[in-house]
């Protein structure tokens, strides 16, 4: 078991945000005899995944609908996970499309930056006296 501060440290999510997740019904801590919030080890992976989904633009109201599957990944029916209404289905499909567009943009940007670094690295190494000022980025960055 870990305190809210320990969970915050392990996940990079502030205690305030963890309390917000709790208020939204996304995270349920146990309470110690002293009233402190306590979390099991599984909370680390759950909080990290919730944070990533929220950062991807998924609203907490939709996160709440997929949370049972995220926590257990055992529900394989509407009865086990809960049914989605048409609005939730449409919103989740739209979110998937948005993620796909972001992946395409990020991939193009990664390629462009990689090519730029290769070009600058090649030009710098060929120039001689400037090479000490530029890192060998091809070996220091996994692209």
C-alpha positions as CSV (number, residue, x, y, z in Angstrom):
1,X,0.0,0.0,0.0
2,X,1.2,3.5,-0.7
3,X,0.0,7.0,0.2
4,X,-1.2,9.6,-2.2
5,X,2.2,11.2,-2.1
6,X,4.0,8.0,-3.0
7,X,1.5,7.3,-5.8
8,X,2.0,10.9,-7.1
9,X,5.8,10.4,-7.0
10,X,5.6,7.0,-8.9
11,X,3.3,8.4,-11.6
12,X,4.3,12.0,-12.0
13,X,0.6,13.0,-11.3
14,X,0.1,15.6,-8.6
15,X,-1.8,14.7,-5.4
16,X,-4.3,17.3,-6.4
17,X,-4.9,15.6,-9.7
18,X,-5.2,12.2,-7.9
19,X,-7.9,13.7,-5.7
20,X,-9.6,15.0,-8.8
21,X,-9.6,11.5,-10.3
22,X,-11.1,10.3,-7.0
23,X,-13.8,13.0,-7.1
24,X,-14.7,12.0,-10.7
25,X,-15.1,8.3,-9.7
26,X,-12.0,7.2,-11.6
27,X,-9.8,6.2,-8.7
28,X,-10.9,4.6,-5.5
29,X,-8.4,4.6,-2.6
30,X,-8.7,2.6,0.6
31,X,-8.7,4.6,3.8
32,X,-6.2,3.9,6.6
33,X,-7.2,4.0,10.2
34,X,-5.8,7.5,10.2
35,X,-8.0,8.5,7.3
36,X,-5.2,8.7,4.8
37,X,-5.8,7.6,1.3
38,X,-4.0,4.3,0.5
39,X,-3.5,2.8,-2.9
40,X,-2.4,-0.7,-4.1
41,X,0.4,-1.3,-6.6
42,X,-2.1,-1.7,-9.4
43,X,-3.0,1.9,-9.0
44,X,0.3,3.0,-10.6
45,X,-0.4,1.4,-14.0
46,X,-4.0,2.5,-13.9
47,X,-3.1,6.2,-13.1
48,X,-0.5,6.2,-15.8
49,X,-2.9,4.9,-18.4
50,X,-5.6,7.3,-17.3
51,X,-3.2,10.2,-17.5
52,X,-2.1,9.2,-21.0
53,X,-5.8,8.9,-22.1
54,X,-6.6,12.3,-20.7
55,X,-3.5,13.8,-22.3
56,X,-4.7,12.3,-25.6
57,X,-7.9,14.4,-25.2
58,X,-10.3,11.8,-23.9
59,X,-12.8,13.5,-21.6
60,X,-13.1,12.1,-18.1
61,X,-16.8,11.3,-18.7
62,X,-15.7,8.9,-21.5
63,X,-12.8,7.6,-19.5
64,X,-15.3,6.7,-16.8
65,X,-17.1,4.5,-19.4
66,X,-14.0,2.6,-20.5
67,X,-12.5,2.4,-17.0
68,X,-13.9,-1.0,-16.0
69,X,-12.2,-2.5,-19.1
70,X,-9.0,-0.6,-18.4
71,X,-8.9,-1.9,-14.8
72,X,-9.7,-5.5,-15.4
73,X,-9.6,-6.1,-19.2
74,X,-11.8,-9.1,-18.5
75,X,-15.1,-7.7,-19.5
76,X,-16.0,-9.1,-22.9
77,X,-19.7,-8.1,-23.1
78,X,-21.9,-5.2,-22.5
79,X,-23.2,-6.8,-19.4
80,X,-19.7,-7.1,-17.9
81,X,-18.5,-3.6,-18.9
82,X,-21.7,-1.7,-19.2
83,X,-23.5,-0.6,-22.3
84,X,-22.6,2.5,-24.2
85,X,-25.2,4.9,-25.6
86,X,-24.9,6.1,-29.2
87,X,-23.4,9.4,-28.2
88,X,-20.6,7.7,-26.2
89,X,-19.9,5.3,-29.2
90,X,-19.7,8.3,-31.6
91,X,-17.5,10.2,-29.2
92,X,-15.1,7.3,-28.7
93,X,-15.0,6.7,-32.5
94,X,-14.2,10.4,-33.0
95,X,-11.5,10.2,-30.4
96,X,-9.9,7.2,-32.2
97,X,-9.9,9.2,-35.4
98,X,-8.3,12.1,-33.6
99,X,-5.6,9.9,-32.2
100,X,-5.0,8.5,-35.7
101,X,-4.5,12.0,-37.0
102,X,-2.2,13.0,-34.2
103,X,-0.1,9.8,-34.9
104,X,0.2,10.8,-38.5
105,X,1.3,14.3,-37.6
106,X,3.7,13.1,-35.0
107,X,5.2,10.6,-37.4
108,X,5.7,13.3,-40.1
109,X,7.3,15.6,-37.6
110,X,9.6,12.8,-36.3
111,X,10.7,12.0,-39.9
112,X,11.3,15.7,-40.7
113,X,13.3,16.3,-37.5
114,X,15.3,13.0,-38.0
115,X,16.2,14.1,-41.6
116,X,17.1,17.6,-40.3
117,X,19.4,16.1,-37.6
118,X,21.0,13.7,-40.1
119,X,21.6,16.6,-42.5
120,X,23.1,18.9,-39.8
121,X,25.2,16.0,-38.4
122,X,26.6,15.3,-41.9
123,X,27.3,18.9,-42.6
124,X,28.9,19.5,-39.2
125,X,31.1,16.5,-39.4
126,X,32.2,17.5,-42.9
127,X,32.9,21.1,-41.8
128,X,35.7,20.1,-39.4
129,X,36.0,22.9,-36.8
130,X,32.3,23.0,-35.9
131,X,32.0,19.3,-35.1
132,X,32.9,19.7,-31.5
133,X,29.9,21.9,-30.9
134,X,27.3,19.4,-32.1
135,X,26.5,16.1,-30.5
136,X,26.5,13.0,-32.6
137,X,22.7,12.8,-32.5
138,X,22.5,9.6,-34.6
139,X,24.0,7.7,-31.7
140,X,22.5,9.6,-28.8
141,X,18.8,9.6,-30.0
142,X,16.8,6.6,-30.9
143,X,14.7,7.6,-33.8
